Structure formats: C-alpha cells, structure tokens
Amino acid sequence: MPSFNPNAPPFATDGAPGAPPSTAPPGPGVPPPPGAGPTPEAVWSYRGYNLRASEFTTAMVHYYRAEIQRSNAWRQRLDTTTNWAVITTSAAITFSFSSISNHYAILLLNVVLITLFLWIEARRYRYYELWSYRARLIETDFFAAMLVPPFTPHAEWAESLAHSLLVPSFPITTAEAFGRRFRRNYVWLYVVMVVAVLFKLYLHPIPVSSWDGVIQRAAIGNTSGEVVLTAMLIFYAILFIIGFGTVGMHQSSGEILPKYESIPVVGDLFHKSGGSGKPWGLGQIMPRLTRHRQQVLTLVVTEQAKPVADKIMAEMKRGVTALHGKGMYSGQERDVLMVALTVTEINQLKAIVAAVDTKAFVIVSPAQEVHGRGFQPLQE
C-alpha cells in the first residue's frame, strides 16, 4: 500500500517477517512540535520509486479518467448490440406480418440472430466489468478514503489494482455475463418472438380453429411441425435455464454495487439482511469482492546470507528473516533467508540473489495468506 512520510528521505512500507519498523506521519489536526520549521510535502515511496503526494494524486486522477473513458466506450458497445437485436426483431416481425405469403421461418432465423447478438454482448460485458472493476477499486479505496480523514486506503487495494494491470483477467464468467444480459434485456425480445411465431401460425393465411392446425402450419419443408416446435421449445428451455440459473452467481457485483471487500452500510436502518430478519446497522459491513496478487514464501539458501539480505532490503524494501540451517550432506552450517513476496517480485529476487551468489538455492512456495505490514492486515 502506498505510504506517505512528511520527511525525506522517503521510506517504504512493504514489510515482511523481520521488516524494520517505520514511523508514520502525524494524524490530521496534530500541530507540529514547537520550533519546527515548515513541514515539507509528503513523499510517496514504493519499491524505490519516490513521488510527492501531489504527483501521485495527479497520476491516479489521470488513470481514473482513462478507466472511466474505457468503461464508457464498452458500455456504449453494449447498448449498440442491444439496439441491433431490437432493430432486427422489429424488422423480422414487420416483414413476416406484412404479407400472408411471407413464411414464418424468418422469425425463427431472427431468434438465432438475436442469440448471436446476446453472445456478443455477454463477451463485451465481461470486458466492461474488467474496466468497471478497476474504476470502482479507485473510487472505493482511494477517493472514498480521501474524503474520510485520516487518509487510510485499504491495505490490499494497490495490490489488487496492480495485479489487474499486470495480469488482466475477467472478474465475471461467461455464464454469469450471458445470464445477466439475458435477464436485463433479451428475455423480453425472446418472449415477443415466440408470441409473434404463434400469432403468425394462427393468423396466416387464415385463422385456424384448433391446435392441430397450428402444428401443421409449423412444418418447414420435410420437417414436421411437431419437430420444429419441439426444437424451439428445447432451445427456449436451455436459454431460460442459463438465464435464470445464474441468478445466484455473484462473481461480479454489477455496475453500481461495491466491489471490494467491505464498507460501512449507511443506508436504510430497516433494510433486512439476507433473510435473517435483523436490520442493518450503521456499523455493519457488506461483503465485497477481493482480488489481489498471489503471495509466495521464498527460501534462499546461500553462503552469502548477509550481503544477499542487505541487497533485498535495500532494493526490494522487503523484510528478511534468517533461519539457521545445516546441510546434512556437506555438514556445513549456513543461514536460510525467508522472504514473503508477491508473485510479480520473484524475478527481481532471483536476479538479486544471482548477482551476489551464483551457487545459491532459491525455493519459491505459494502462500495461502500472508498477513502483516505490506500485505493483508493482521487484524480485520
């Protein structure tokens, strides 16, 4: 997490087991000590990069504008696909009912066409959710934190945003995107299409008096009407199963709902929580999606433990813990360095170790969770 220090030189906060302590800037409203000179502008230090608070904020504002612009562009693409489906549906119904000689199969073809549009829109919706997820991370964990002093962004928000930038992945599955777009827009188009098909079979060329007549008119070439209507029924059943079977999927919380772990609920005190019958309070929290880079635990076996540890702490700003070890084959005693990292820092660690000791061993193990300074908070 980015940290601010009113004194230069800057310090870093990416701690790990054995990380040296650091001092934090005084909270808001705390006056400077008597006789102190003007406080210099805060400096943001993060893995060797030094930026002043104003420079960092300016960069975040421009990045936020870029993500909002990208989100709006993909939102417009969603609207465009829906417009295509509405226009083709209107055109197919108009053409089919404009003359008794026009076959109803054009309506079935349009059903296939709007299904293609739905698939395209679901794919676009996954991209939209990715950009929206990033924008919401900045809103909920950077700008919102600025409005409520002291400025304390969530410990994982920078890691989550960096992971999304370095290794982009969709925050929503294809099935959930397909079902969500189906429920919001396309279900009504499918209902209109099935009603139009039945009315076309009933009315043209003259109204029929029984269901058997409708079945006979549904025949297409050598395919009987029963087969055609049964295939249509199965197709609709699959669509509705996917559309409404994904209601409970919440891998992505939508365009306007919170997306990151937990925030205070400041809404209606009488809003019921999850069927429990108990009202939400102002101090309660709502669950949100948490995404952060994979965390790893590395062990470095080297004869140059002190130089390697100093170089890791100086260049990576990560804490190092030395464990005493003994090689059972050689009988030599040496220190084993333990360092907690994120997955994007592995290559840098290996380069540092290789520069000091080419005979060293580096063991990288995935960590289920890493709690502490520079990672997830130890106390939630």
C-alpha positions, 0 to 999 in steps of 0.5 A, spaced: 500 500 500 502 506 498 505 510 504 506 517 505 512 520 510 512 528 511 520 527 511 525 525 506 528 521 505 522 517 503 521 510 506 517 504 504 512 500 507 512 493 504 514 489 510 515 482 511 517 477 517 523 481 520 521 488 516 524 494 520 519 498 523 517 505 520 514 511 523 508 514 520 506 521 519 502 525 524 494 524 524 490 530 521 489 536 526 496 534 530 500 541 530 507 540 529 512 540 535 514 547 537 520 550 533 519 546 527 520 549 521 515 548 515 513 541 514 515 539 507 510 535 502 509 528 503 513 523 499 510 517 496 515 511 496 514 504 493 519 499 491 524 505 490 520 509 486 519 516 490 513 521 488 510 527 492 503 526 494 501 531 489 504 527 483 501 521 485 494 524 486 495 527 479 497 520 476 491 516 479 486 522 477 489 521 470 488 513 470 481 514 473 479 518 467 482 513 462 478 507 466 472 511 466 473 513 458 474 505 457 468 503 461 464 508 457 466 506 450 464 498 452 458 500 455 456 504 449 458 497 445 453 494 449 447 498 448 449 498 440 448 490 440 442 491 444 439 496 439 441 491 433 437 485 436 431 490 437 432 493 430 432 486 427 426 483 431 422 489 429 424 488 422 423 480 422 416 481 425 414 487 420 416 483 414 413 476 416 406 480 418 406 484 412 404 479 407 400 472 408 405 469 403 411 471 407 413 464 411 414 464 418 421 461 418 424 468 418 422 469 425 425 463 427 432 465 423 431 472 427 431 468 434 438 465 432 440 472 430 438 475 436 442 469 440 448 471 436 447 478 438 446 476 446 453 472 445 456 478 443 454 482 448 455 477 454 463 477 451 463 485 451 460 485 458 465 481 461 470 486 458 466 492 461 466 489 468 474 488 467 474 496 466 468 497 471 472 493 476 478 497 476 474 504 476 470 502 482 477 499 486 479 507 485 473 510 487 472 505 493 479 505 496 482 511 494 477 517 493 472 514 498 478 514 503 480 521 501 474 524 503 474 520 510 480 523 514 485 520 516 487 518 509 487 510 510 486 506 503 485 499 504 491 495 505 490 490 499 487 495 494 494 497 490 495 490 490 489 488 487 489 494 482 496 492 480 495 485 479 489 487 474 494 491 470 499 486 470 495 480 469 488 482 466 483 477 467 475 477 467 472 478 474 465 475 471 464 468 467 461 467 461 455 464 464 454 469 469 455 475 463 450 471 458 445 470 464 445 477 466 444 480 459 439 475 458 435 477 464 436 485 463 434 485 456 433 479 451 428 475 455 423 480 453 425 480 445 425 472 446 418 472 449 415 477 443 418 472 438 415 466 440 408 470 441 409 473 434 411 465 431 404 463 434 400 469 432 403 468 425 401 460 425 394 462 427 393 468 423 396 466 416 393 465 411 387 464 415 385 463 422 385 456 424 380 453 429 384 448 433 391 446 435 392 441 430 392 446 425 397 450 428 402 444 428 401 443 421 402 450 419 409 449 423 412 444 418 418 447 414 419 443 408 420 435 410 420 437 417 414 436 421 411 441 425 411 437 431 419 437 430 420 444 429 416 446 435 419 441 439 426 444 437 424 451 439 421 449 445 428 445 447 432 451 445 427 456 449 428 451 455 436 451 455 436 459 454 431 460 460 435 455 464 442 459 463 438 465 464 435 464 470 440 459 473 445 464 474 441 468 478 445 466 484 452 467 481 455 473 484 462 473 481 461 480 479 457 485 483 454 489 477 455 496 475 453 500 481 454 495 487 461 495 491 466 491 489 471 490 494 471 487 500 467 491 505 464 498 507 460 501 512 452 500 510 449 507 511 443 506 508 436 504 510 436 502 518 430 497 516 433 494 510 433 486 512 439 482 511 439 476 507 433 473 510 435 473 517 430 478 519 435 483 523 436 490 520 442 493 518 446 497 522 450 503 521 456 499 523 455 493 519 459 491 513 457 488 506 461 483 503 465 485 497 469 482 492 477 481 493 482 480 488 489 481 489 496 478 487 498 471 489 503 471 495 509 466 495 514 464 501 521 464 498 527 460 501 534 462 499 539 458 501 546 461 500 553 462 503 552 469 502 546 470 507 548 477 509 550 481 503 544 477 499 539 480 505 542 487 505 541 487 497 533 485 498 532 490 503 535 495 500 532 494 493 526 490 494 524 494 501 522 487 503 523 484 510 528 478 511 528 473 516 534 468 517 533 461 519 539 457 521 540 451 517 545 445 516 546 441 510 546 434 512 550 432 506 556 437 506 555 438 514 556 445 513 552 450 517 549 456 513 543 461 514 536 460 510 533 467 508 525 467 508 522 472 504 514 473 503 513 476 496 508 477 491 508 473 485 510 479 480 517 480 485 520 473 484 524 475 478 527 481 481 529 476 487 532 471 483 536 476 479 538 479 486 540 473 489 544 471 482 548 477 482 551 476 489 551 468 489 551 464 483 551 457 487 545 459 491 538 455 492 532 459 491 525 455 493 519 459 491 512 456 495 505 459 494 502 462 500 495 461 502 495 468 506 500 472 508 498 477 513 502 483 516 505 490 514 505 490 506 500 485 505 493 483 508 492 486 515 493 482 521 487 484 524 480 485 520 
